[in-house]
């Protein structure tokens, strides 16, 4: 899977998450920050902490770490699958 397709899938996953029930369009800035964080680490706990921090800063509410960890695992799995995919 190429970079743009991976980015699209990652952004779709983040948009579908909707932790505050605001609709997927409410998180464009946060989604971009999370996308960058996915490329910065392969550690799900570090990514989850970063996700939690991004959303807490933007919305002044803390998302439970476990919820962030579930998203982190999902995003890292997409990244891992992309790196293992043969070129098309």
N, C-alpha and C positions, 0 to 999 in steps of 0.2 A: 504494500500500500504506500502510495506516495505521500509526501508531507501535507499538501493541501487537503487530500481526502482524509487523512488522519486528523488534521485540525478541524475539519468539518464534523467528523464523528465525535471528537472530544467536545466541541462546542454544543452539539446536539445533546450529548449526555448531561452536560452541565445545565443547559437550558431546561431539560426535562426534569431535573432534580427539584427545582422550585421550592426551596426550604421554607419560605415564608408565605407561600400561596399568593404571590403577587403576579403570576404569569411569567412565562419565559422571557418576555421582552424587558422585564424589569431588571435583568441581571447582565446586561451587555458588558459593562465595565468590569464587573466581577468575573465574568466568564473569561474575558481576555487575561485577567490576572491569574486565574486558575490555570488557563492554558499554558502560560509562561512557567508556572510552578511545576506543571507536569514534566516539562522539559528540563527543569532544574534538578530533579531528584527521581530516584527509583525506589525510595523508601516510603512505603504507604503511611507510616506514622508521621513522618516529617511532612508529607504532602497533606495529610489530614489536618495537621496543626496549622499549616499555611492556609488551607481552605477556610478553616474556622476563623482565623485571623482576618482574612480578606472580607468575609461576610460580616464579622463583628464590627470591623471598622466602618463598613458602608451602612449597616443597618442598626448599629448600636444594640444588637441582640446577639447572644451567644447560641450557636447551634451545638447540640450535644456532640461530643467528640466522636462517639460511635457512628452517628449519622455521617459525619465528615469522613470517617475512616471507610465506610461502605462506598462512598463516592470515590475516594482515593483508590481503592482496590479496583473499581470498575474502570477508572481512567487509566491506571497503570496497566491493566490487562489489555485495553485497547492499544496502548503504546507498545506493549510487548508483542502482541499479535502482529502489529504493523511491521515491527523490526524482523519478525520471523517469516513474513510473507515473501514469496518469490516475486520478482518483478513481473509486471504485466505488460 
